[in-house]
C-alpha cells in the first residue's frame, strides 16, 4: 500500500515537473528526496521509503529536456508494474503536452478498457482532454457528456462542455450546461450567462422573433 501511494505521489510530480522553470525544477527534485527522508524517519529507519531508481533517471531526463528518453523510462516502469496506473497517466499527460496525442490516446484508451470504474472514469476524462488537444470535438463532447454523470469529474466535464459549445457558437447548449454548474460557479460567472442570453437574443431578432428577444434580454439584465 505504501509503495503504491509513493508511486502515485511520484507520478504527480512527473505530470507537472516539466512545466516548471529550472530553479523550481531543482527545488522539486530536492523536495522528493526530502519527502522520502521524512516518511522514512516517521515510519522507522528499517522502513525507509524509496522511489524506483528509474524514476530519478526519468526525472533527470525531464529536467534536461530529454523528453524522448524520459518517455521511454516511464513506459518501461509502467510495463514492469501493471498496478502502476498512475505512471501511465503521467506518461499519457507527457505525450499530450508534447503534441504526441496519438500516443496519449493509446495509453488512456487502454486504461479505460482495463481499469475498475473509478479508473475508467479518470481514463475517460484524460481521453477527453486528448481529443480536445487533437481538435476531435465530437469525441470529446461524447465522453464529457457521459462524465457529467460522474461524481468525481462532473464539474470539470461540465466546464469543458461549456467551453466546447462556446467555441462552436452553440449558445443554447452553452447556457443549458452553464445552468448545471454549481451555484457558486454560476454566481461567479454571471456575466458569461448574460453574454449567452444576448447572443440568443440577437439570433431571435434575426429570425424576426422580437418577443423572444425581449424576454432573453430581460433575463440577461437580471
Buried (B, 14 or more C-beta within 10 A) or exposed (E): EEBEEBBBBBBEBBBEBBEBEEEEBEEBBEEBEEBBEEBBEEEEEEEEBEBBEBBBBBBBBBBEEBBEBBBBBBBEBBEEBEEBBBBBBBBBBBBBBBEBBEBBBBBBBEBBEEBEEEBBBBBBBBBBBBBBBBEBBEBBBBBBBBBBEBEEBBBBBBBBBBBBBBEEEBBEBBBBBBEBBEEEBBEEBEEBBBBBBBBBBBBBBEEEBEEBBEBBBEBBEE
